[in-house]
Amino acid sequence: MTQILSSAGYHGEGRLGRKGSSNQLNRIPTEMPSLLMFSCGWKHNIFITTEHRVFVCGDNGDGQLGPEQQSCLVPTESTKLSILHPIWSSCGDKITALLSEDGRVYACGVGWGVGPVELTAPSEVVYIACGVSTICGIGVNGEFYVWSNHAVEAVQLACDAQFCDCAAGNFQTFGLSTTGVLYVTGRSKSCGQGRKWSSTELVPVLSLSGIVIRRIFAYCNHSVAVDEEGRVYVCGSNNYGQLGLGDIRKANTFQHVSIFDDHPIIAASLGDTFTAFITENLELYTCGDGDEYRLCNTTIGKVKVPAPADAAIGKSIMWISCGCSHMIIAENLEEVPQHPGRQHFGLDGTTRRKRRKLPFRNITDMVSSINKPVCIDVSDLGTIWTGFLNGDIVESKENGICTVVGTTSRGLVIKKNTEENVLVDLKDLKRVFETLIIKSRPGCEFVTMKSRGGFSLPIDVSPSSCEVFGFCPGDRVKHPLLGEATVEGVFGACLWFKFDDETGITTALVSDVSYLHKWLKIISGGNGRQVEYLTINNHVVPIEKSPCNVLKDFNLEVGDLVDSEKGICEIIGCFRHFAIVRDATTYAISEVFPSSLLLLRRESSTPVIVERLALNGFSVEIDVSCKPDDLFKPFDRVITSRGHATLCGKNNGKWWLQTDDALSLGGGIGFTSDSNSFKLVRRICSDANLNGLSVSTNDFKDLPVYPDDVVIIDKGKYRVEGIKNGKIQCKSLAEGKIKDRDFLPVELDNISIIFRADLPASRIYHSKTGNGLNLSVSMRDFVGRRFIADDIIETPFGVGLVVGIADSNLGIHLNSEQGVSFFTPQAIYDNSLFKLIQRRAIVSMMNR
């Protein structure tokens, strides 16, 4: 398929790349070689082909298109820029930055002139991004460079983090570390650090603390962060709806845009007053100022909540770039452009958003024996049914060593001597497999086996290939009708096995995993692995308990206590490329990506080192290992001289802990040497007995409470201390005659939880109209919110009680009103309007 470029928005100065006056979404007719990527500035555009040629169009009044060209209406090649051999470009308002294949940075435009001027840095550069008038870059070792005020020499910003991505706008400059921590320097609300914030140093973004960020985008006065699951967070100006947060005017901290929870984002681009997003399904969503049709809609109104761009519905959008008031979109590129910074540090394969393999990806080329160019499908899907893949090294009896290119309607195409494409007829598959032998494929091992039909097939016997189906080479399986068999490997995207009474191998000719496990039950694991059948998502599947190499690749083991997006869990095994976890509270079993898990605790006799963010903004290494008889363990809930806290791990004999007070402000962990003052109040997924009183969540299974919960029972306010002799001991927190009590489990039917640390919890609270509202009272949802559940605070409307949180909005019961009132995070961050009077749910230094 031929690549298609289309543009929409303000059409002046040739920025749309096409003649005519239409500003609605229309195709750019100029044909260019296959594009690698492109970028847009205020009134100009830069296109880079896969052969590293550069095409330009738009305004060149300040030299932003480089030498040779005057302003041009349609994409025109710039030979002066092409000789730089660029792999990436970025545009500011009136500047252009190019990153060459050998790690050099070049600039042209305001301050630098037509150039191109080579910018210097202490090391090679692997990624660049432009703000309105500045350029930032990432060094080969993760350094952060900035070229501002039209400088030629880079300024390296001091920070211990290793960076892989960067972005800049008008007043904000972001750096994203390889561990997913977002840093910022600058000023204004677009930094996401709160009202009237400014800093000349790179510091972590507190409102995204604990969230693993995968990409950062910025321009002008707003910013967009995308986490590893494709969720979106925004901050800055929202005067035109460009943040997608509805009617609010601005966001001083990063706010979650929930609509993308069901439409994960792989890329975004920002204009002056609008934003565009590409979803995982290659759909285009836009929001903000719709003037001049810049949102790729058929109307020009504002869009305050991201919605599909109706003029682009049905198109598979693979790349976008926004100028100040226009947008260019691309379809049918050879592949979705890959971020060179993330590629350099090997990060694209470490999260769920791996490089997208498109169902069909075509090239046009000559093939011997065919007298005209033909369309060759080079995608995995187009070739795998043949048993071969694009890039396989094969040995042909007729042509020697060749490389598989793809398929056509007439057969398989292989390249001979890197010059001539040769067609292999697939009508006689037996002859194909006899005359074309796979010699190598990355990460795979092949053994030739005979099928029941007498075909000699190259079977991939590598464990990683069988792992996709939840099996392993050597697994002994049993079919209810056909008897026992041995799993051999993978061929043609199907699992192959050999029944005991057969001479050749066979396959089910399906790749549906649930179907395979319905009919093939593992009776003994291959390669010494142990499995246990459990129900996940209504399917009974074999969970690998050992050796679990999938987990080891991410420094995880069975039995680890981990934090996932679903809550605190214990790893119980793996299945396919997923970790299988059991929820610490609901005991529900689910599958999650290992890369999304944060290790909290492991029983081990050797140190287990992880990195966490400290209070000073730097990462610190801590040991999260423990022994069964340790007095305190990582992730224990304790009361310390600094108040309530959760232990995180040790370093040099000192405990590092996360206090609730610091967490409410979005702060990191701190250390203490005074472990003698610790009082253990809760332990998750491990036994903990204090003179007969259990504070382990294991003994609270099927109960509505956990140790250290703050609850209301029979109009009395208590803290749950533990369970002893079948009774839940509770300490009274209420003033007056209410005393400590022991409750039987049957007496907890009408309990209301008003605060819980680390674990999910909610309560029902009445609205102003008397309706019951479900509010979270878990500390997990109050991170960075300044206040926590059960705080008494001063507001502009009088004294109020924090009763919970819903949709990121703080629920406060004002003394002067009935029911709960909600306040946005932006309002809460104003220290002059909202102040803490008393923190009641925990032991807190804020009360001193």
C-alpha positions in Angstrom: 0.0 0.0 0.0 1.2 3.5 -0.8 1.8 5.9 2.0 -0.7 8.7 2.3 -0.1 12.1 3.9 -3.0 14.4 4.7 -3.1 17.9 6.3 -5.7 20.2 7.9 -5.7 23.6 9.5 -4.6 27.1 8.6 -3.3 27.0 5.1 -1.1 30.1 4.8 2.6 30.1 3.8 2.4 26.5 2.4 2.3 24.9 5.8 -0.3 22.3 4.6 2.1 21.1 1.9 -0.5 21.4 -0.8 -1.8 24.1 -3.2 -5.3 25.5 -2.9 -7.2 27.2 -0.1 -9.0 24.3 1.5 -8.2 23.9 5.2 -10.2 20.7 5.7 -8.4 17.4 5.9 -7.1 16.6 2.4 -4.4 14.5 0.9 -0.9 16.0 0.1 -0.5 15.0 -3.5 3.3 15.3 -3.7 4.8 11.8 -3.9 7.9 11.3 -1.7 10.0 8.2 -1.0 9.0 6.0 2.0 8.9 8.2 5.0 10.7 7.5 8.3 9.0 10.4 10.2 8.1 14.1 9.9 7.7 17.1 12.2 5.8 20.4 12.0 6.7 23.9 13.3 4.6 27.1 13.3 4.5 27.5 9.5 6.9 24.8 8.2 7.4 21.1 7.9 10.3 18.7 7.7 10.0 15.2 6.2 12.7 12.5 6.6 12.6 9.4 4.3 13.8 5.9 5.2 16.8 6.7 3.0 17.5 9.8 5.1 16.6 12.3 2.4 15.0 15.5 3.7 12.0 17.2 2.1 10.7 20.6 3.3 7.7 22.9 2.8 6.2 26.1 4.3 7.7 29.4 5.4 11.5 30.0 5.3 11.5 33.6 6.4 13.8 32.9 9.3 15.9 30.1 7.7 13.9 27.3 9.3 13.9 25.2 6.1 17.7 25.5 5.7 19.6 26.8 2.7 18.6 26.4 -1.0 14.9 26.8 -0.5 12.7 29.9 -0.4 9.2 29.4 1.0 7.6 26.5 -0.9 4.0 25.3 -1.1 4.7 21.6 -1.6 7.3 19.2 -0.2 10.6 19.8 -2.0 13.9 18.0 -1.4 16.7 19.9 0.4 20.0 18.4 -0.8 21.9 20.5 1.8 19.9 18.9 4.6 19.9 15.4 3.0 23.7 15.2 3.1 23.5 15.3 6.9 21.9 11.9 6.7 19.3 12.6 9.5 17.3 10.0 11.4 15.1 12.4 13.3 13.8 16.0 13.3 12.0 18.3 15.6 10.5 21.8 14.9 9.9 24.7 17.2 8.0 27.9 16.2 10.7 29.1 13.7 13.5 26.6 14.3 14.4 23.2 13.0 16.7 20.6 14.7 18.1 17.5 12.9 19.7 14.4 14.4 22.2 12.7 12.2 22.9 9.0 12.0 26.3 9.5 13.7 24.8 11.3 16.7 25.4 15.0 15.6 22.8 17.7 16.0 22.2 20.5 13.5 20.0 23.6 13.8 18.6 26.2 11.5 16.1 29.0 11.9 15.8 32.0 14.2 19.2 32.8 15.8 21.0 30.1 13.8 20.1 31.3 10.3 19.7 29.0 7.3 22.8 27.0 8.4 22.6 24.2 9.1 24.8 24.9 12.1 26.3 22.0 13.9 25.6 22.1 17.6 28.2 20.7 20.0 27.7 18.4 23.0 30.1 16.5 25.2 28.9 13.2 23.7 27.0 11.8 20.8 23.3 12.5 20.9 20.6 9.8 20.5 17.4 12.0 20.7 16.3 15.6 20.2 13.2 17.6 20.8 12.4 21.3 20.2 10.4 23.7 22.4 9.1 27.0 21.1 12.7 28.4 20.8 15.0 25.9 22.6 16.4 22.5 21.7 17.0 19.7 24.1 18.7 16.4 23.6 19.7 13.0 25.2 23.3 11.9 25.2 24.5 8.4 24.4 24.9 7.7 28.2 21.6 9.3 29.2 22.9 12.9 29.7 20.5 15.8 29.4 21.5 18.6 27.1 19.9 22.0 26.3 20.7 24.5 23.6 18.9 27.8 24.4 19.3 31.4 23.3 20.6 30.3 19.9 23.7 28.8 21.5 26.0 26.4 19.6 27.4 24.7 22.7 25.1 22.5 24.8 24.5 23.1 28.5 24.3 19.8 30.4 21.8 19.8 33.2 23.0 18.2 36.4 21.0 15.1 37.4 22.0 11.6 38.5 19.2 10.1 36.4 19.8 8.4 33.0 17.5 10.0 30.5 15.9 8.5 27.3 13.3 11.1 26.3 12.8 14.8 26.5 10.3 17.5 25.5 10.0 21.3 25.9 7.4 24.0 25.4 7.4 27.7 26.2 8.5 27.7 29.8 8.8 23.9 30.5 11.6 21.4 29.8 11.1 17.7 30.6 13.5 14.8 30.9 12.3 11.2 31.2 14.5 8.7 32.9 15.1 5.2 31.7 13.2 4.0 34.9 10.1 6.0 34.0 10.5 8.9 36.3 9.6 12.3 34.8 11.8 15.3 35.7 11.1 19.0 34.9 12.8 22.4 35.0 11.3 25.8 34.2 8.2 27.6 35.5 4.5 27.9 35.0 1.6 25.5 35.2 2.8 23.6 32.2 5.5 22.1 34.4 2.9 20.2 36.4 4.4 21.1 39.8 1.7 23.3 41.2 0.8 26.9 41.3 3.6 29.5 40.9 6.3 26.8 40.8 9.7 27.4 39.3 13.1 25.8 39.3 16.3 26.0 37.4 17.2 22.4 38.3 15.8 19.1 37.0 13.5 17.7 39.7 11.0 14.9 39.7 7.4 15.7 38.9 5.6 15.1 42.2 2.1 14.8 40.8 3.3 11.7 38.8 5.1 10.1 41.7 4.8 6.3 41.5 3.6 6.3 37.9 5.9 4.8 35.3 6.0 7.2 32.4 6.8 6.0 28.9 6.6 9.2 26.8 6.5 12.9 27.4 5.2 15.6 24.9 5.1 19.3 25.3 4.6 22.5 23.4 3.7 26.1 24.1 1.8 26.1 27.4 0.7 22.6 27.9 2.2 19.1 28.4 1.2 15.5 28.0 2.6 12.4 29.7 1.8 8.8 28.7 2.5 6.0 31.1 3.5 2.4 30.3 -0.1 1.3 29.9 -1.0 4.0 27.5 -2.8 6.2 30.0 -2.6 9.9 29.6 -1.8 12.7 32.1 -2.0 16.4 31.2 -1.2 19.8 32.7 -1.0 23.5 31.7 -3.5 25.8 30.0 -6.9 24.5 29.0 -8.4 27.7 27.7 -9.4 26.0 24.4 -9.9 22.5 25.8 -6.5 21.3 24.7 -6.0 19.3 27.9 -9.2 17.3 27.3 -10.3 18.0 30.9 -13.7 19.6 30.1 -14.5 23.2 31.3 -11.6 23.7 33.7 -9.4 26.6 32.7 -6.0 25.2 33.7 -4.3 22.3 35.5 -1.3 23.2 37.7 -0.5 19.5 38.2 -0.7 16.5 35.9 -4.3 15.3 35.7 -5.5 11.9 34.5 -7.5 11.9 31.2 -9.7 8.8 31.9 -11.1 8.4 28.4 -7.8 6.9 27.3 -7.9 4.1 29.9 -9.9 2.1 27.3 -8.0 3.5 24.3 -4.3 3.3 25.1 -2.1 5.9 23.5 1.1 5.2 21.6 1.9 8.8 20.5 0.8 12.4 20.8 1.5 15.8 19.3 0.7 19.3 20.6 -0.2 22.5 18.8 -0.6 25.9 20.3 -4.1 25.3 21.4 -4.9 21.7 20.5 -3.7 18.2 21.0 -3.7 15.0 18.9 -3.3 11.4 20.0 -2.8 8.1 18.3 -4.3 5.1 20.0 -3.0 1.6 20.1 -5.5 0.8 17.3 -4.1 3.6 15.2 -7.1 5.8 15.7 -6.8 9.6 15.8 -8.3 11.5 18.8 -8.2 15.3 19.1 -9.2 18.0 21.5 -8.9 21.8 21.8 -9.4 24.6 19.4 -11.1 23.4 16.2 -10.7 26.6 14.3 -9.7 26.2 10.6 -10.5 22.4 10.9 -7.1 21.8 12.6 -8.6 19.0 14.7 -9.3 16.9 11.5 -13.0 17.2 12.2 -15.7 18.1 9.7 -16.7 21.0 12.0 -14.7 23.9 13.6 -16.0 24.0 17.1 -14.0 23.5 20.3 -13.6 19.9 21.6 -13.2 19.9 25.3 -13.0 16.1 25.8 -10.8 14.0 23.5 -12.9 12.4 20.8 -12.2 10.5 17.5 -11.4 13.0 14.7 -14.4 12.4 12.5 -12.7 13.3 9.2 -10.1 10.6 10.0 -12.4 7.8 11.1 -11.6 4.6 9.2 -8.0 5.6 8.6 -5.1 3.8 10.2 -3.0 6.8 11.5 0.6 5.8 12.0 2.2 9.2 12.7 1.1 12.7 13.4 2.7 16.1 13.9 1.1 19.4 14.9 2.2 22.9 14.1 0.9 25.9 15.9 -2.4 25.8 13.9 -2.2 22.8 11.5 -1.7 19.1 11.5 -0.3 16.5 9.2 -1.2 12.8 9.5 0.3 9.7 7.8 -1.2 6.4 6.7 0.5 3.2 5.3 4.1 4.0 6.4 6.4 1.0 6.4 6.2 1.0 10.2 5.2 3.1 13.1 8.1 5.5 13.6 10.3 4.3 16.6 11.6 6.6 19.2 15.4 6.6 18.8 16.1 7.4 22.4 14.1 4.5 23.7 15.6 2.2 21.1 19.1 3.2 22.0 18.5 2.2 25.7 16.6 -1.0 24.7 13.4 0.1 26.3 10.8 -0.6 23.6 10.6 -4.2 24.5 10.3 -3.7 28.3 6.7 -2.5 28.5 3.4 -3.5 27.1 3.6 -1.0 24.3 6.1 -2.9 22.2 6.7 -2.0 18.6 3.5 -2.6 16.7 3.6 -5.2 14.0 1.1 -4.1 11.4 -1.2 -6.8 9.9 0.0 -5.8 6.5 3.1 -3.9 5.4 3.8 -3.8 1.7 6.7 -2.8 -0.5 6.9 -2.7 -4.3 9.9 -4.3 -5.9 11.0 -6.3 -8.9 11.0 -10.1 -8.8 12.8 -12.4 -11.2 10.4 -14.3 -13.6 7.9 -11.4 -13.3 8.3 -8.6 -15.8 6.9 -5.8 -13.7 7.1 -4.5 -10.1 4.9 -6.5 -7.7 3.5 -5.8 -4.3 5.3 -7.8 -1.6 3.8 -8.2 1.9 6.7 -8.1 4.3 4.7 -8.2 7.6 4.9 -11.1 10.0 1.2 -12.0 9.4 1.7 -12.1 5.7 4.6 -14.6 5.9 4.3 -16.7 9.0 1.7 -19.1 7.6 4.5 -20.3 5.2 6.7 -21.3 8.1 9.1 -18.5 7.3 9.4 -14.9 8.5 10.8 -11.7 6.9 14.5 -11.6 7.6 15.0 -15.4 7.9 18.3 -16.7 6.5 17.6 -19.7 4.4 19.6 -22.1 2.2 18.0 -22.7 -1.2 19.2 -25.7 -3.3 18.9 -23.5 -6.4 20.1 -20.1 -5.1 22.3 -20.8 -2.2 22.1 -18.6 1.0 19.2 -16.1 0.7 17.1 -13.9 2.9 13.3 -14.1 3.1 11.6 -10.9 2.0 7.9 -11.6 2.1 5.0 -13.0 0.1 3.1 -12.1 -3.0 -0.1 -13.6 -4.4 2.2 -15.9 -6.4 4.5 -17.2 -3.6 7.3 -16.6 -1.2 10.0 -14.0 -2.2 13.6 -14.5 -1.2 16.6 -12.2 -1.9 19.7 -13.6 -3.5 23.0 -12.0 -2.8 21.3 -8.8 -1.6 20.5 -8.0 -5.2 17.9 -10.2 -7.0 14.5 -11.1 -5.6 13.6 -14.7 -6.4 10.0 -16.2 -6.4 9.4 -19.5 -4.6 6.2 -21.2 -5.8 4.2 -22.4 -2.8 1.9 -24.7 -4.7 4.0 -27.7 -3.8 4.8 -27.2 -0.1 6.6 -30.5 0.3 9.1 -29.5 -2.3 9.4 -26.0 -0.7 10.4 -27.5 2.6 12.8 -29.9 1.0 14.6 -27.3 -1.1 14.4 -24.3 1.3 16.0 -24.8 4.7 16.0 -22.2 7.5 19.5 -21.6 8.7 18.9 -18.9 11.3 16.3 -16.7 12.9 17.1 -14.4 15.9 16.4 -16.2 19.3 15.2 -19.4 17.6 16.6 -22.9 17.3 15.4 -25.2 14.5 15.2 -29.0 14.2 13.9 -30.7 11.1 11.1 -33.1 11.8 8.8 -35.2 9.7 5.1 -34.5 9.7 2.5 -37.2 9.6 2.1 -36.4 5.9 5.8 -36.9 5.2 6.8 -33.3 5.0 10.2 -32.3 6.4 9.4 -29.2 8.5 11.8 -26.8 10.3 10.4 -26.9 13.8 11.4 -24.0 16.2 12.1 -25.8 19.4 13.2 -22.7 21.4 11.2 -22.4 24.7 10.5 -18.7 24.1 8.5 -19.6 20.9 6.4 -22.3 22.7 5.9 -20.0 25.6 3.6 -17.9 23.5 1.1 -20.8 23.6 1.7 -21.6 27.3 3.6 -24.8 26.6 7.3 -25.8 26.6 9.2 -28.2 24.3 9.2 -31.6 26.0 5.8 -31.1 27.8 3.9 -34.3 28.1 0.2 -33.7 27.3 -2.9 -35.7 27.1 -5.8 -35.4 24.6 -9.1 -36.9 25.9 -9.6 -38.9 22.7 -6.2 -39.3 21.0 -4.1 -40.1 24.1 -0.7 -38.8 25.2 1.7 -36.7 23.2 4.9 -34.7 23.5 5.1 -31.0 22.6 7.9 -30.5 20.0 7.8 -26.9 19.0 6.3 -24.2 16.7 6.0 -23.9 12.9 3.8 -21.6 10.9 2.4 -19.9 14.0 1.0 -23.2 15.3 2.0 -25.6 18.0 3.3 -29.0 16.9 3.3 -32.2 18.9 3.8 -35.9 18.4 1.3 -38.5 19.7 2.9 -41.7 21.1 1.3 -44.0 18.5 2.2 -41.7 15.6 5.5 -41.7 13.5 5.2 -38.0 12.6 4.4 -34.7 14.2 1.0 -33.0 13.9 -0.7 -29.7 14.8 -4.1 -28.5 15.9 -3.9 -25.9 13.1 -5.1 -23.2 15.5 -3.3 -20.6 17.5 -6.1 -19.9 20.0 -4.5 -20.6 23.4 -7.7 -21.3 25.4 -8.7 -23.9 22.7 -5.3 -25.6 22.9 -5.4 -25.9 26.7 -9.0 -27.1 26.7 -7.9 -30.2 24.7 -4.3 -30.7 25.7 -3.7 -31.1 29.4 -0.1 -31.1 30.6 0.6 -34.2 32.6 4.3 -33.5 33.2 6.4 -30.4 32.3 9.2 -30.4 29.9 12.7 -29.1 30.8 11.9 -29.8 34.5 9.2 -27.2 34.8 6.4 -27.6 37.3 2.8 -26.5 36.6 -0.5 -26.2 38.5 -3.9 -25.8 36.8 -5.8 -22.7 38.0 -8.8 -20.7 36.6 -7.9 -17.3 35.1 -10.5 -15.3 33.1 -12.9 -18.2 33.2 -10.3 -20.5 31.5 -8.4 -23.3 33.3 -4.8 -23.0 32.3 -1.5 -24.4 33.5 0.4 -22.0 35.7 4.2 -22.5 35.7 5.5 -22.6 39.3 9.1 -23.3 38.4 11.6 -22.3 36.9 9.6 -19.3 35.6 12.2 -17.8 33.3 9.7 -15.1 32.2 9.8 -13.7 35.8 13.6 -13.9 36.1 14.0 -11.7 33.0 12.4 -8.9 35.2 14.2 -9.8 38.5 11.0 -11.4 39.9 10.3 -14.7 41.6 7.4 -16.8 42.7 6.4 -15.6 46.2 7.4 -12.0 45.7 5.1 -9.3 47.1 4.6 -6.8 44.4 2.6 -3.6 43.7 0.6 -3.7 40.4 -2.0 -1.5 38.9 -4.6 -3.8 40.4 -3.2 -3.4 43.9 -0.8 -5.3 46.2 -0.3 -8.9 45.0 1.7 -12.0 45.5 3.3 -13.7 42.5 2.2 -17.3 42.3 3.7 -18.2 38.9 3.7 -17.4 35.2 1.7 -18.3 32.1 2.9 -17.4 28.6 4.6 -14.0 28.9 2.5 -12.9 31.9 3.1 -13.0 35.6 0.3 -14.6 37.5 -0.6 -12.8 40.7 -3.0 -13.3 43.6 -4.5 -10.1 45.1 -3.6 -9.6 48.7 -7.1 -8.5 49.7 -9.6 -10.2 47.3 -7.4 -13.2 46.6 -8.5 -13.0 43.0 -6.0 -14.5 40.5 -5.1 -12.5 37.4 -2.4 -12.1 34.7 -0.3 -9.0 34.5 2.8 -7.9 32.5 5.9 -8.4 34.6 7.2 -5.0 33.5 4.3 -3.4 35.3 5.2 -4.8 38.7 7.1 -3.1 41.5 9.0 -5.5 43.8 8.1 -4.8 47.4 9.4 -7.8 49.4 11.1 -11.2 48.9 12.0 -13.9 51.4 15.7 -14.5 50.6 19.0 -15.1 52.4 20.8 -12.8 49.9 20.2 -9.1 49.3 17.5 -8.1 46.7 18.2 -4.6 45.5 15.6 -2.3 44.0 15.6 1.5 43.3 13.1 3.9 44.9 12.7 7.6 44.8 14.0 9.4 47.9 12.7 12.6 49.5 15.6 14.6 47.8 14.4 13.5 44.4 17.3 11.1 43.7 16.9 7.4 43.4 18.3 5.2 46.2 19.1 1.5 46.2 17.4 -0.5 49.0 17.4 -4.2 50.0 13.8 -5.6 50.1 14.9 -9.1 51.2 13.8 -10.6 54.5 14.0 -13.9 56.4 10.9 -15.7 57.8 11.8 -14.8 61.4 12.7 -11.2 60.9 11.1 -8.8 63.5 10.3 -6.3 60.7 10.0 -6.9 57.0 9.7 -4.7 53.9 6.2 -3.3 53.4 5.3 -3.8 57.1 3.0 -1.1 58.4 4.6 0.5 61.4 4.3 3.5 63.8 7.6 5.3 64.2 8.9 8.4 65.8 8.0 10.1 62.5 4.4 8.8 62.6 2.7 6.2 60.6 4.8 4.7 57.8 5.3 1.7 55.5 8.8 0.1 55.6 10.4 0.0 52.2 13.8 -1.7 52.7 17.3 -1.4 54.2 20.5 0.3 53.1 23.6 0.2 55.2 21.7 -1.1 58.2 19.2 1.8 58.1 15.5 1.3 57.4 14.0 3.4 54.5 10.4 4.1 54.9 7.5 6.0 53.3 5.6 8.1 55.8 2.0 8.9 55.1 2.7 12.6 55.6 5.4 12.6 52.8 3.2 10.4 50.5 0.3 12.9 50.8 2.7 15.6 49.5 3.9 13.3 46.7 7.3 12.9 48.4 9.7 10.0 48.3 11.1 7.8 51.0 13.4 8.7 53.9 15.6 6.7 56.3 15.8 6.3 60.0 18.3 4.6 62.4 15.8 4.4 65.2 14.2 1.1 64.5 13.8 0.5 68.3 10.8 2.9 68.2 9.0 0.9 65.6 5.6 -0.7 66.5 4.4 -3.3 64.0 0.7 -2.7 63.2 0.1 -4.7 60.0 1.9 -7.2 57.7 0.6 -8.3 54.3 0.7 -12.0 53.1 3.0 -13.2 55.9 2.4 -14.2 59.5 2.9 -11.7 62.3 2.0 -12.5 65.9 2.4 -10.1 68.8 1.9 -12.0 72.1 -1.1 -13.9 70.6 -2.4 -10.9 68.7 -2.2 -11.4 64.9 -1.6 -8.4 62.8 -1.3 -10.4 59.6 -3.8 -9.9 56.7 -3.7 -13.7 56.3 -5.9 -14.0 59.4 -8.4 -11.4 58.2 -9.4 -13.4 55.1 -13.1 -12.9 54.4 -13.3 -10.1 56.9 -14.2 -6.5 55.9 -11.3 -5.0 57.8 -7.5 -5.3 58.1 -5.1 -4.3 60.9 -4.6 -0.6 61.3 -7.8 0.3 59.5 -9.7 3.3 61.0 -13.4 2.3 61.1 -16.8 3.3 62.4 -18.8 0.6 64.2 -22.0 1.2 66.1 -21.3 5.0 65.9 -17.9 4.5 67.6 -14.6 5.3 65.9 -11.9 2.7 66.3 -8.5 1.6 65.0 -8.3 -2.2 64.2 -5.4 -3.5 66.2 -5.5 -7.2 65.3 -7.3 -10.5 65.9 -7.0 -12.8 68.9 -9.0 -15.9 69.9 -11.4 -15.2 67.0 -12.2 -11.6 68.1 -11.2 -8.4 66.4 -9.5 -6.1 68.9 -10.2 -2.4 68.3 -8.9 0.7 70.0 -11.3 3.6 70.5 -10.4 6.8 68.8 -13.4 8.7 70.0 -13.5 11.1 72.9 -15.9 10.5 75.7 -17.2 7.2 77.1 -16.6 4.9 74.1 -14.0 2.4 75.2 -11.8 -0.2 73.4 -13.8 -3.2 72.3 -13.5 -6.7 70.9 -15.8 -7.6 68.1 -16.9 -10.9 66.7 -16.8 -11.1 62.9 -20.7 -11.2 62.8 -20.8 -7.8 64.5 -19.0 -6.1 61.5 -21.9 -6.1 59.1 -22.5 -2.3 59.4 -18.9 -1.3 59.5 -17.7 1.8 57.6 -14.0 2.1 56.8 -12.8 5.7 56.9 -9.1 5.2 56.3 -6.8 2.4 55.1 -3.1 2.5 54.1 -1.6 0.9 51.0 -4.6 -1.3 50.2 -7.8 -0.5 48.4 -10.8 0.6 50.5 -14.0 2.6 50.0 -17.0 3.9 51.9 -20.5 5.0 51.1 -21.2 8.7 51.9 -24.3 10.7 51.2 -24.4 13.4 48.6 -26.2 16.7 49.1 -29.3 15.2 47.7 -29.1 12.2 50.0 -27.8 9.7 47.4 -25.1 7.2 48.4 -21.7 7.9 46.8 -18.9 5.4 46.6 -15.7 7.2 47.8 -12.1 5.8 48.0 -10.5 6.1 51.5 -7.3 4.3 50.5 -4.0 6.1 50.9 -3.1 4.9 47.4 -5.6 7.4 45.9 -4.4 10.4 48.1 -0.8 10.4 46.9 0.3 14.0 46.2 -3.2 15.4 47.2 -1.9 17.2 50.3 -4.7 15.8 52.5 -5.9 12.3 53.4 -9.1 10.7 54.5 -10.4 11.9 57.9 -8.4 15.1 57.9 -10.0 18.2 59.3 -9.2 21.1 57.1 -9.8 24.8 56.6 -11.4 25.7 53.3 -12.7 29.0 51.7 -16.2 27.9 52.7 -15.5 27.0 56.3 -14.1 24.0 58.2 -14.6 20.6 56.6 -13.9 16.9 57.0 -12.2 14.9 54.2 -14.4 11.9 53.7 -12.9 10.4 50.5 -11.9 10.8 46.9 -13.7 10.2 43.6 -12.4 10.7 40.1 -9.4 12.5 41.5 -11.6 15.1 43.2 -11.4 15.5 47.0 -14.7 14.9 48.8 -15.1 17.2 51.8 -18.1 17.5 54.2 -18.3 21.1 55.1 -19.6 22.0 58.6 -22.0 24.5 57.0 -23.6 22.1 54.5 -25.3 18.8 54.2 -23.6 16.0 52.2 -20.2 16.0 50.5 -18.8 18.7 48.3 -16.1 17.9 45.7 -13.0 20.0 44.9 -10.6 19.6 42.1 -6.9 18.9 42.7 -6.1 22.3 41.2 -8.1 24.0 43.9 -6.7 21.9 46.7 -3.1 22.8 45.8 -3.7 26.4 46.7 -2.0 26.6 50.1 -3.7 30.0 50.9 -7.2 28.5 50.5 -6.9 25.0 51.9 -5.0 24.3 55.1 -4.7 21.3 57.4 -6.2 21.7 60.9 -5.8 18.2 62.3 -4.8 14.8 60.9 -6.8 12.2 62.8 -6.5 8.9 60.9 -2.8 8.4 61.6 0.0 9.3 64.0 1.3 12.4 62.2 4.1 14.9 62.5 1.7 17.4 60.9 -0.1 17.6 64.3 3.0 18.6 66.2 
